[in-house]
Every structure is written in C-alpha cells, then in structure tokens.
Amino acid sequence: HTPFGKFKGNVNHDNIRYGLYLDNQYPRNLVRDADGHVISGCQRFNEAGKDNGLVPANVIEDEFDWHNMFVGQYSGGDLSFIRYTSVNNAHSMYWKTSKNFADGVSHHMIDSIIANDPKDSYGRLQVYGPSGPFTFLFTNNTFVGGPVGDAALCAGQHCGLGVADGPCNSQYLLEKVDFSEVQGRKIEFGVHSTDAGHVLPIFVAKDDSLGGHRSMASRYLNGFADVEGCQQLGSEEWSRAHACSVPLRRLNVWGRDSGKLNLSGPGYDVRANNEDPVHGMNAGQMYYEARNSMAYGAPVLVGGKYKLSGSWAGNMVIDFSDDLLGQYFGTPNEEITLQVGRSKCQLHASDDRRFLSPTGPVPRIVRTHARIEDGKFECPPRSGRSTAPTSNCSKLAGVQASCSADGCKVRAKGMKRKTCSAYCADASLFCVGAWAPAKPRGCQVDADVRVTCDDAPAGKARICECSAEKEDRRRRGGRRGRQRDRRRRRGGGPPGPLLPA
C-alpha cells in the first residue's frame, strides 16, 4: 500500500513475459512516525468509512511498451495511466481488478495510444480490462491497426477467478475513444472469465465512443431487446450487444451467500436461457460470487422498477451504480425503485458509500445504507446522501452541489478571489482538498487544472473539501495516533452489526 514516487517516461520492450509489471498495488494514505516507519493507514477505509485510497492517485506517465507478452498488473487501484503508448504487445494492457478512484478526479487510462502494425508478426490489439462492480474510466484513447485479439477493449478479464473480483457487472465509461482504425471487433463482454463475466458487464458513453449509443449490454441479456430505446446489434464489431439510448447501470447485493436470488423488472421479463454461459441470468437469476467480493450483481435500467426475491442468510447491503456516472451524465438524481418483500425503496447513485468497496466484503453496515435487516428491506435516507458521525459540514454556506456522501466535499458559489481554506474556515473547518470545476454545474472536476486549498479562483465557483481536522493532524503519528489506530477495525469477514449513522 506504499505510494509510488515519480513514475514517468519508462520504456520496456521484447520481454518474454511482462514489460511494465506493477503486480498488486493499492496505494493508501499511510501514516508514518518521526522515523519514517509506517504506523497506520493500510486499511481500505478510514474511521468514518471513507475510501482510504491515495489522494491524489498515483500516476504512470508516458510509458512506452512494445513487443512484450503482457503490460500492466494483476490488481491495482488508485493508479492512473496517462499518455501510455502500446505498440505490438501480445496484450496491450493486462488488468484483472481495480476500483473507483478515491480522489474523484483521475482516470484509469487517459490520453493513450494502443497500436498494432499488421506487418509485424508479433502482437495483438487487445486491452484486457479489470473486473468488479465499479466504474472503469477509459478516456481519450485511440486504437490503431490490427490484427485484433479477443477485441480492442475487453471488459472484466478473469472475473470471478483468482484475484479478479466479481460480481462481473462492471461499468465501463468511454469518452473520446477512437475505434475508427480498428481492424476487427471493438468491444467484448468478459475474457477468460467465469460465465457471468460474459453476461453482466456494461459499456456506457455520452459521445460517439459507442457508435452514438448510450449503453451496451451483453448479447445474452435478450430481455433488454424489449426495453424501449434498446435493440440488439447484428454486427460482431460491437459483439452483437444490446445497444440502448437509455442509461443502464449496475445493481449489487452485498452479504452472506443466500443461494440464488431473482430480479424481475425491465430487461428480465423473458424466459430463462439455462444454457452456458447464461444460466438463467437473462431472466434475472443472480448468483453469489463467493471467491472474492462476496456479493451478487446485475445490470438495471435507470428509472426502472424492480423486485428482488430470495431467502436471506443475514443482513445485506444493496448498492446502485456510482455517483460519478450521474455527475458525468448531468443526471445526479439517477435512481431505481426496488421492492423486497412488501417494502419499496428508491435507490440513488448518490446513496451512502461508506464501507463499500468493489473488492468486498462489507466490514460494517450503517443505517444510511439501503439494507436488508432481519429479513426486512430498510430504505436509505430520502436525500440519498448521509452525514458521517464526525461531520460538521452542514454549516457550509453557498453550496451549489454536494459532491460526497458526508456532505463535506461541495461545489461552492461566491468564490471569486476566495480560497477553499477561507471558505472552510467560515464554518470552523479546515480545507483538505480543492478542485476546479469542469462544467458550469455539478461536481465534475477539471483534471487538467491542479489547485490547492490556498489558490483563489478567477471564476465564481470552486469545489472544496472540508474537515473538522487539519490534514497534517489527520496523518500525524505519535502515541495517540497509534492508540487510535489500534482501535480501528480492519476490513474482511462477513458484514458486522449495524452501527448508528
């Protein structure tokens, strides 16, 4: 979990196995004592349940790899590849598991070129992307040449096998992806995975990256052909996907193995196909992924009304999509209606995410989660957002948009010539992060503009994150820090008891 230093401008070529190989990396906000020894900070979550991934994320810049069998890593989160160039590698990128970025800004792969010269006998055009219930950000990348392997971009490599996380309903968000020069299949659902890996991933875009379509689901989910705005494509270049003008997102159920569940609603009102690799998943049958994340998953239609049934083996958490997608598409209130038993709830992409991670399991269930408790479905707060126990951020003024579950990261108005430090201080808080907004509204940040808490914007808006503690105090060691960290619960095991929110 130790962060990298500067990682830029490296070249790897003609390796029988890996060129660049990062192995298994999840850099976190480590706390060191005066001698530099790590004393805490290795956990997935901090005390409040917030993602403890490194902020800002580690970056791999200007990497150039050619004539290698593999490039990449097995498992890696809070790692961003910027301006990566791949030429005639057998696997342009090899990645099994990842997660959403804790910094809310970075992209998994951005501004990169994936090329393969067909005159060269070595190499295939194929990115093997990671699996798991999270949003993979693939931005401003260009594919050129051939031949293509399984596909130019494959979602959910090895899902459900070994270190590759499931459930397999990954969300691949494509922006400014150029497939125009690809000599073969552009996308594929699952590669060398369990059967669910070929059925459950989805691709989404708001530009022409997916040929003008907004969402794509697997060819095997034939019930989506009956959803208004969706149709199955006949072309193999898009893997005969069900392409939609309406938004599809992921739905996950975290907890103990409760046998086979059933989801009914838009996309699943068809006769079950029990052949490989479908096994009834087209009709809403949900299977437990026991090897890694310990959860269930399926894609759903935003705005859809669904019913979930099963025999519950314990308390469960239900998780709909990722807030970053709603912010990106300009639809921050994305929701579905879910019925379990006699209870109905509106689930929002902006619901509380504390203690939730695609690597699972859920170490703590809190009362602001959508959850099944003692067999009864309990709704999250109507607002879809929660406040962490230690948060005093309700005092923040001039909030245009709330950008985090605890309400401490906000888009603030009236910020011309005012720093985020001053803004937080007005509420007796400290600034721990600042960003320039990318758009006139919402929480999307401009990844090309780096600002600090003490930079005053030229415009009238800024995204600020405030805290009751100074950043240096939160990361400082010492006896009190060590005592505090010994009291922290480590992740792992089945969901624990409910905690007050």
C-alpha positions as CSV (number, residue, x, y, z in Angstrom):
1,H,0.0,0.0,0.0
2,T,3.0,2.3,-0.2
3,P,2.6,5.1,-2.8
4,F,4.9,5.3,-5.7
5,G,7.3,8.2,-6.3
6,K,7.6,9.7,-9.8
7,F,6.9,7.1,-12.5
8,K,7.5,8.7,-15.9
9,G,9.0,8.1,-19.3
10,N,9.9,4.4,-18.9
11,V,10.4,2.1,-21.9
12,N,10.0,-1.7,-21.9
13,H,10.4,-4.0,-24.9
14,D,10.9,-7.5,-26.1
15,N,10.2,-9.3,-22.8
16,I,9.0,-12.9,-22.9
17,R,6.6,-12.1,-20.1
18,Y,5.9,-8.6,-18.8
19,G,7.2,-5.2,-19.9
20,L,5.8,-2.9,-17.2
21,Y,4.6,-5.0,-14.3
22,L,3.0,-3.4,-11.3
23,D,1.9,-6.7,-9.7
24,N,-0.7,-5.9,-7.0
25,Q,-0.9,-2.2,-5.9
26,Y,-3.4,-0.3,-3.8
27,P,-1.6,2.8,-2.6
28,R,-3.1,4.3,0.5
29,N,-2.8,7.3,2.8
30,L,-0.1,5.9,5.1
31,V,0.7,7.4,8.5
32,R,4.4,7.5,9.4
33,D,6.2,8.3,12.7
34,A,9.1,10.7,13.0
35,D,11.5,7.9,11.8
36,G,9.5,7.2,8.7
37,H,8.1,3.9,9.9
38,V,4.5,3.1,8.8
39,I,2.3,3.0,11.9
40,S,-1.2,3.0,10.3
41,G,-3.2,3.8,7.2
42,C,-3.1,0.4,5.5
43,Q,-6.9,-0.2,5.9
44,R,-9.3,0.1,3.0
45,F,-11.4,2.7,4.9
46,N,-10.7,5.4,7.5
47,E,-12.6,5.5,10.8
48,A,-15.6,7.2,9.2
49,G,-15.8,4.6,6.4
50,K,-14.4,6.7,3.7
51,D,-12.2,5.1,1.0
52,N,-8.6,5.3,2.1
53,G,-7.2,5.1,-1.4
54,L,-4.3,7.5,-2.1
55,V,-5.3,11.1,-2.8
56,P,-4.2,12.3,-5.3
57,A,-3.8,9.0,-7.1
58,N,-0.5,7.6,-8.3
59,V,0.2,8.2,-12.0
60,I,2.2,6.2,-14.6
61,E,3.1,8.8,-17.2
62,D,4.4,8.5,-20.7
63,E,5.0,4.7,-20.5
64,F,6.1,3.2,-23.9
65,D,5.9,-0.6,-24.2
66,W,6.4,-2.7,-27.3
67,H,7.0,-6.4,-28.2
68,N,6.1,-7.7,-24.7
69,M,3.8,-10.5,-23.9
70,F,2.0,-8.6,-21.2
71,V,1.9,-5.0,-19.9
72,G,0.2,-3.9,-16.7
73,Q,-0.7,-5.6,-13.4
74,Y,-3.0,-8.2,-11.9
75,S,-4.7,-6.0,-9.3
76,G,-4.4,-2.2,-9.0
77,G,-6.5,0.7,-7.7
78,D,-5.9,4.4,-7.4
79,L,-3.4,4.1,-10.3
80,S,-3.8,6.2,-13.5
81,F,-2.1,5.6,-16.8
82,I,-1.5,8.9,-18.6
83,R,-0.2,9.1,-22.2
84,Y,0.6,5.4,-22.3
85,T,1.7,4.0,-25.7
86,S,1.4,0.3,-26.6
87,V,2.9,-1.0,-29.9
88,N,2.6,-4.6,-30.9
89,N,2.3,-6.2,-27.5
90,A,0.6,-9.5,-27.2
91,H,-1.7,-7.9,-24.6
92,S,-1.9,-4.1,-24.9
93,M,-2.9,-3.9,-21.2
94,Y,-3.5,-6.7,-18.8
95,W,-5.5,-5.8,-15.7
96,K,-7.8,-8.0,-13.6
97,T,-9.1,-5.9,-10.7
98,S,-9.5,-2.3,-9.8
99,K,-11.8,0.2,-8.1
100,N,-13.2,3.8,-8.2
101,F,-10.7,6.5,-7.5
102,A,-10.7,7.9,-4.0
103,D,-9.7,11.3,-5.4
104,G,-12.8,11.5,-7.6
105,V,-10.7,13.0,-10.4
106,S,-8.4,10.5,-12.0
107,H,-9.0,8.2,-15.0
108,H,-7.8,4.6,-15.2
109,M,-6.4,5.1,-18.8
110,I,-6.3,8.5,-20.4
111,D,-4.7,10.2,-23.5
112,S,-3.2,6.9,-24.6
113,I,-2.5,5.2,-27.9
114,I,-3.0,1.4,-28.5
115,A,-1.4,0.5,-31.8
116,N,-0.5,-2.7,-33.7
117,D,1.2,-2.8,-37.0
118,P,-0.3,-5.7,-39.0
119,K,3.0,-6.0,-41.0
120,D,4.7,-7.1,-37.7
121,S,4.2,-10.8,-37.0
122,Y,4.2,-10.2,-33.2
123,G,1.4,-8.6,-31.2
124,R,-2.4,-8.3,-31.0
125,L,-4.6,-5.2,-30.4
126,Q,-6.4,-6.1,-27.2
127,V,-6.8,-4.3,-23.8
128,Y,-7.8,-6.8,-21.1
129,G,-9.7,-4.5,-18.7
130,P,-10.4,-5.2,-15.0
131,S,-13.5,-6.7,-13.4
132,G,-15.6,-6.0,-10.4
133,P,-18.6,-3.7,-9.5
134,F,-17.1,-0.3,-10.2
135,T,-16.7,2.3,-13.0
136,F,-13.7,1.9,-15.2
137,L,-12.8,5.3,-16.8
138,F,-11.3,4.9,-20.3
139,T,-10.8,8.4,-21.7
140,N,-9.4,10.0,-24.9
141,N,-7.7,6.8,-26.0
142,T,-7.1,5.8,-29.6
143,F,-6.9,2.3,-31.1
144,V,-5.0,1.8,-34.4
145,G,-4.3,-1.2,-36.6
146,G,-4.6,-5.0,-36.1
147,P,-4.9,-7.8,-36.0
148,V,-7.3,-7.7,-33.1
149,G,-7.2,-10.4,-30.4
150,D,-10.4,-11.0,-28.5
151,A,-11.4,-7.4,-29.0
152,A,-9.8,-4.0,-28.9
153,L,-11.3,-3.4,-25.4
154,C,-12.4,-6.4,-23.3
155,A,-14.4,-5.8,-20.1
156,G,-14.0,-8.0,-17.0
157,Q,-10.9,-10.1,-17.5
158,H,-10.8,-13.3,-15.4
159,C,-13.9,-12.1,-13.5
160,G,-14.7,-14.4,-10.6
161,L,-11.4,-16.3,-10.9
162,G,-8.3,-16.0,-8.7
163,V,-7.6,-12.3,-7.8
164,A,-10.2,-11.0,-10.3
165,D,-13.1,-9.5,-8.5
166,G,-16.8,-10.2,-9.1
167,P,-19.6,-9.7,-9.3
168,C,-19.0,-9.1,-13.0
169,N,-21.3,-6.1,-13.6
170,S,-18.5,-3.6,-14.2
171,Q,-19.4,-0.3,-15.7
172,Y,-17.0,0.8,-18.5
173,L,-17.3,4.6,-19.1
174,L,-15.9,5.5,-22.5
175,E,-15.2,9.1,-23.5
176,K,-13.4,10.2,-26.7
177,V,-12.4,6.7,-27.6
178,D,-11.5,6.3,-31.2
179,F,-12.1,2.8,-32.7
180,S,-12.3,4.1,-36.3
181,E,-9.0,2.4,-37.3
182,V,-9.6,-0.9,-35.6
183,Q,-9.4,-3.9,-37.9
184,G,-11.7,-6.2,-36.1
185,R,-14.0,-6.4,-33.0
186,K,-14.1,-3.2,-30.9
187,I,-15.5,-4.5,-27.6
188,E,-16.1,-7.7,-25.8
189,F,-18.0,-8.7,-22.7
190,G,-15.7,-10.8,-20.5
191,V,-12.5,-12.6,-21.4
192,H,-11.1,-15.8,-19.8
193,S,-13.7,-15.3,-17.0
194,T,-16.5,-17.2,-15.3
195,D,-19.7,-17.4,-17.3
196,A,-21.1,-14.3,-15.5
197,G,-18.2,-12.3,-17.0
198,H,-19.7,-12.8,-20.5
199,V,-23.2,-11.7,-19.4
200,L,-23.1,-8.9,-16.8
201,P,-20.6,-6.1,-17.8
202,I,-21.9,-2.9,-19.4
203,F,-20.4,-0.2,-21.5
204,V,-21.7,3.4,-21.3
205,A,-20.9,6.7,-23.1
206,K,-22.4,10.1,-23.9
207,D,-20.4,10.8,-27.0
208,D,-19.8,8.7,-30.1
209,S,-17.4,6.3,-28.5
210,L,-20.0,3.5,-28.7
211,G,-21.2,4.4,-32.1
212,G,-23.7,7.0,-30.7
213,H,-25.3,4.6,-28.3
214,R,-25.5,5.5,-24.6
215,S,-25.3,2.0,-23.1
216,M,-24.5,-1.5,-24.3
217,A,-25.4,-4.8,-22.5
218,S,-24.3,-8.3,-23.4
219,R,-25.8,-10.2,-26.3
220,Y,-27.0,-12.8,-23.8
221,L,-29.4,-10.4,-22.0
222,N,-32.1,-10.7,-24.6
223,G,-34.7,-9.2,-22.3
224,F,-33.2,-5.8,-23.0
225,A,-34.3,-6.1,-26.6
226,D,-37.8,-5.4,-25.3
227,V,-36.8,-2.3,-23.3
228,E,-37.8,0.9,-25.1
229,G,-34.7,2.5,-26.6
230,C,-32.8,-0.8,-26.8
231,Q,-32.1,-3.1,-29.7
232,Q,-29.7,-5.9,-30.4
233,L,-27.0,-5.1,-32.9
234,G,-26.2,-7.7,-35.6
235,S,-22.6,-6.6,-36.0
236,E,-19.8,-8.6,-34.5
237,E,-17.7,-5.4,-34.2
238,W,-19.9,-4.5,-31.2
239,S,-20.0,-8.1,-30.1
240,R,-23.8,-8.3,-31.1
241,A,-24.5,-6.2,-28.0
242,H,-27.9,-4.8,-26.9
243,A,-27.4,-1.1,-27.6
244,C,-29.5,1.4,-25.9
245,S,-30.3,5.1,-26.0
246,V,-31.3,4.8,-22.3
247,P,-28.9,4.5,-19.3
248,L,-28.0,1.2,-17.8
249,R,-26.2,0.9,-14.5
250,R,-25.1,-1.8,-12.0
251,L,-27.1,-3.2,-9.0
252,N,-25.3,-5.2,-6.3
253,V,-26.3,-7.0,-3.2
254,W,-23.5,-7.5,-0.6
255,G,-23.6,-10.0,2.3
256,R,-23.6,-13.7,3.0
257,D,-24.4,-16.4,0.5
258,S,-28.2,-16.6,0.3
259,G,-28.4,-19.0,-2.5
260,K,-29.9,-18.0,-5.9
261,L,-31.7,-14.6,-6.0
262,N,-34.2,-13.5,-8.6
263,L,-34.6,-10.0,-10.0
264,S,-37.7,-9.1,-12.1
265,G,-38.3,-5.9,-14.0
266,P,-37.2,-4.2,-17.2
267,G,-34.7,-6.3,-19.1
268,Y,-35.6,-9.6,-17.3
269,D,-39.2,-10.3,-18.3
270,V,-38.2,-13.2,-20.6
271,R,-38.0,-17.0,-20.5
272,A,-34.8,-18.2,-18.8
273,N,-32.0,-19.4,-21.0
274,N,-30.3,-22.1,-18.9
275,E,-27.5,-22.9,-21.4
276,D,-23.9,-21.8,-21.0
277,P,-22.9,-19.1,-20.3
278,V,-26.3,-17.6,-19.3
279,H,-27.7,-20.0,-16.7
280,G,-30.9,-18.0,-16.4
281,M,-29.2,-14.6,-15.8
282,N,-31.2,-13.3,-18.8
283,A,-34.3,-13.8,-16.7
284,G,-32.9,-12.2,-13.6
285,Q,-31.3,-15.1,-11.8
286,M,-28.5,-13.8,-9.6
287,Y,-25.6,-16.0,-8.5
288,Y,-23.3,-15.4,-5.5
289,E,-19.7,-14.5,-6.2
290,A,-18.1,-16.2,-3.2
291,R,-14.5,-16.2,-4.2
292,N,-13.6,-12.5,-3.9
293,S,-16.2,-9.8,-3.2
294,M,-19.0,-12.0,-1.6
295,A,-21.9,-10.3,-3.4
296,Y,-24.5,-10.6,-6.2
297,G,-24.8,-8.3,-9.3
298,A,-26.8,-7.5,-12.4
299,P,-27.3,-4.5,-14.8
300,V,-30.5,-2.5,-14.5
301,L,-32.3,0.3,-16.3
302,V,-32.2,3.8,-14.6
303,G,-35.7,4.7,-13.6
304,G,-36.8,1.1,-13.7
305,K,-39.0,-0.6,-11.2
306,Y,-37.6,-3.9,-10.0
307,K,-38.5,-6.7,-7.5
308,L,-35.8,-8.7,-5.7
309,S,-36.6,-12.0,-4.0
310,G,-34.7,-14.6,-2.1
311,S,-34.1,-16.2,1.3
312,W,-31.7,-14.0,3.2
313,A,-28.9,-15.7,5.2
314,G,-28.1,-12.5,7.1
315,N,-28.1,-8.7,6.9
316,M,-27.3,-7.4,3.4
317,V,-26.4,-4.1,1.7
318,I,-27.9,-3.1,-1.6
319,D,-25.8,-0.7,-3.8
320,F,-26.9,1.0,-7.0
321,S,-24.4,2.4,-9.5
322,D,-21.8,5.0,-8.8
323,D,-22.4,8.7,-8.1
324,L,-19.7,9.7,-10.6
325,L,-21.8,8.5,-13.5
326,G,-24.8,10.6,-12.6
327,Q,-22.5,13.6,-12.2
328,Y,-20.8,12.9,-15.6
329,F,-24.1,12.5,-17.5
330,G,-25.6,15.5,-15.8
331,T,-28.3,13.4,-14.1
332,P,-27.2,13.4,-10.5
333,N,-30.5,12.0,-9.2
334,E,-30.3,8.7,-11.0
335,E,-32.4,6.1,-9.2
336,I,-34.3,2.9,-9.5
337,T,-37.3,1.6,-7.4
338,L,-36.6,-1.7,-5.8
339,Q,-39.2,-3.9,-3.9
340,V,-38.1,-6.6,-1.5
341,G,-41.0,-8.4,0.2
342,R,-43.6,-5.8,0.9
343,S,-41.2,-2.8,1.1
344,K,-40.3,-0.5,-1.7
345,C,-37.3,1.9,-1.8
346,Q,-35.9,4.4,-4.2
347,L,-32.2,3.7,-4.5
348,H,-29.9,6.5,-5.7
349,A,-26.5,6.5,-7.2
350,S,-25.7,9.2,-4.6
351,D,-26.6,6.9,-1.6
352,D,-24.1,6.4,1.2
353,R,-21.0,4.6,0.1
354,R,-19.2,4.3,3.5
355,F,-17.6,0.9,3.9
356,L,-18.4,-0.2,0.4
357,S,-15.7,-1.3,-2.0
358,P,-15.7,-3.4,-5.2
359,T,-13.1,-5.7,-3.5
360,G,-15.7,-6.5,-0.8
361,P,-16.9,-7.7,1.6
362,V,-18.7,-5.0,3.6
363,P,-17.0,-4.8,7.1
364,R,-19.7,-2.6,8.6
365,I,-23.4,-1.9,7.8
366,V,-24.7,1.5,8.8
367,R,-28.2,2.7,9.0
368,T,-27.8,5.0,6.0
369,H,-27.2,2.0,3.7
370,A,-30.1,0.5,1.7
371,R,-30.2,-2.8,3.5
372,I,-32.0,-6.0,4.4
373,E,-32.0,-6.2,8.2
374,D,-33.5,-9.2,9.9
375,G,-35.3,-10.1,6.6
376,K,-36.8,-6.6,6.2
377,F,-35.9,-4.1,3.5
378,E,-34.9,-0.8,5.0
379,C,-34.7,2.3,2.8
380,P,-31.7,4.8,2.8
381,P,-32.5,8.4,3.7
382,R,-34.7,10.1,1.2
383,S,-32.0,12.6,0.4
384,G,-29.8,9.8,-0.9
385,R,-26.9,11.3,1.0
386,S,-25.7,10.8,4.5
387,T,-23.5,12.6,7.0
388,A,-20.7,10.8,8.7
389,P,-20.8,10.7,12.5
390,T,-18.0,13.2,12.9
391,S,-19.1,15.6,10.1
392,N,-19.9,19.3,10.9
393,C,-20.3,20.1,7.2
394,S,-23.9,21.1,7.5
395,K,-22.6,24.6,8.4
396,L,-21.1,25.1,5.0
397,A,-22.6,28.1,3.1
398,G,-23.3,28.7,-0.5
399,V,-23.4,25.1,-1.5
400,Q,-24.4,24.6,-5.2
401,A,-23.9,20.9,-5.1
402,S,-22.9,18.2,-2.6
403,C,-20.1,16.1,-4.1
404,S,-19.6,13.4,-1.4
405,A,-21.7,11.2,0.8
406,D,-20.7,13.0,4.0
407,G,-21.5,16.5,2.5
408,C,-18.0,17.8,3.2
409,K,-17.0,18.0,-0.5
410,V,-19.1,20.6,-2.1
411,R,-19.3,22.9,-5.1
412,A,-19.3,26.4,-3.5
413,K,-20.5,29.6,-5.1
414,G,-19.4,33.1,-4.5
415,M,-15.8,32.0,-4.5
416,K,-14.2,34.8,-6.7
417,R,-10.9,35.6,-5.1
418,K,-11.7,33.4,-2.1
419,T,-9.7,30.3,-1.3
420,C,-11.1,27.0,-0.1
421,S,-9.2,27.4,3.1
422,A,-11.1,30.6,3.8
423,Y,-14.4,29.0,2.7
424,C,-14.0,26.1,5.1
425,A,-12.8,28.4,7.9
426,D,-16.1,30.3,7.7
427,A,-17.7,27.0,9.0
428,S,-14.9,26.5,11.6
429,L,-13.5,23.7,9.4
430,F,-10.2,23.1,7.6
431,C,-9.6,22.6,3.9
432,V,-8.3,19.2,2.9
433,G,-8.8,19.4,-0.9
434,A,-9.6,21.8,-3.7
435,W,-10.5,21.4,-7.4
436,A,-11.5,23.5,-10.4
437,P,-15.0,22.6,-11.7
438,A,-15.1,21.3,-15.3
439,K,-18.6,22.5,-16.0
440,P,-21.0,25.3,-15.1
441,R,-22.9,22.9,-12.8
442,G,-22.3,19.7,-10.9
443,C,-19.3,18.1,-9.3
444,Q,-17.2,17.1,-12.3
445,V,-13.7,18.4,-11.8
446,D,-11.2,19.6,-14.4
447,A,-8.4,17.0,-14.4
448,D,-6.1,19.3,-16.2
449,V,-6.1,22.1,-13.6
450,R,-4.3,21.4,-10.3
451,V,-5.2,23.7,-7.4
452,T,-4.6,23.8,-3.7
453,C,-6.6,24.9,-0.7
454,D,-4.9,28.3,-0.8
455,D,-5.5,29.1,-4.5
456,A,-8.1,31.7,-5.2
457,P,-10.2,31.0,-8.4
458,A,-10.6,33.6,-11.1
459,G,-14.2,32.4,-11.5
460,K,-17.0,32.3,-9.0
461,A,-17.1,28.6,-8.2
462,R,-14.7,26.1,-6.7
463,I,-15.0,22.5,-5.4
464,C,-13.8,22.4,-1.8
465,E,-13.5,19.5,0.7
466,C,-13.6,20.5,4.3
467,S,-12.8,18.6,7.5
468,A,-13.0,19.1,11.3
469,E,-9.3,18.2,11.4
470,K,-6.3,19.7,9.7
471,E,-4.8,17.4,7.1
472,D,-1.4,17.2,8.9
473,R,-3.2,16.2,12.1
474,R,-5.2,13.5,10.4
475,R,-1.9,12.0,9.1
476,R,0.3,12.5,12.1
477,G,1.6,9.6,14.1
478,G,2.5,9.7,17.8
479,R,1.2,7.8,20.8
480,R,-2.4,9.0,20.4
481,G,-2.4,8.1,16.7
482,R,-1.1,4.6,17.5
483,Q,-3.8,4.1,20.2
484,R,-6.4,5.3,17.8
485,D,-5.3,3.0,15.0
486,R,-5.3,0.0,17.3
487,R,-8.9,0.7,17.9
488,R,-9.7,0.7,14.2
489,R,-11.4,-2.3,12.8
490,R,-9.8,-4.0,9.8
491,G,-11.9,-4.9,6.8
492,G,-12.7,-8.6,6.0
493,G,-15.2,-11.2,7.0
494,P,-19.0,-11.1,6.7
495,P,-20.9,-7.9,7.4
496,G,-20.9,-6.9,11.0
497,P,-23.6,-5.4,13.2
498,L,-25.5,-2.3,12.3
499,L,-23.9,0.9,13.6
500,P,-25.7,4.2,14.2
501,A,-25.3,6.7,11.4
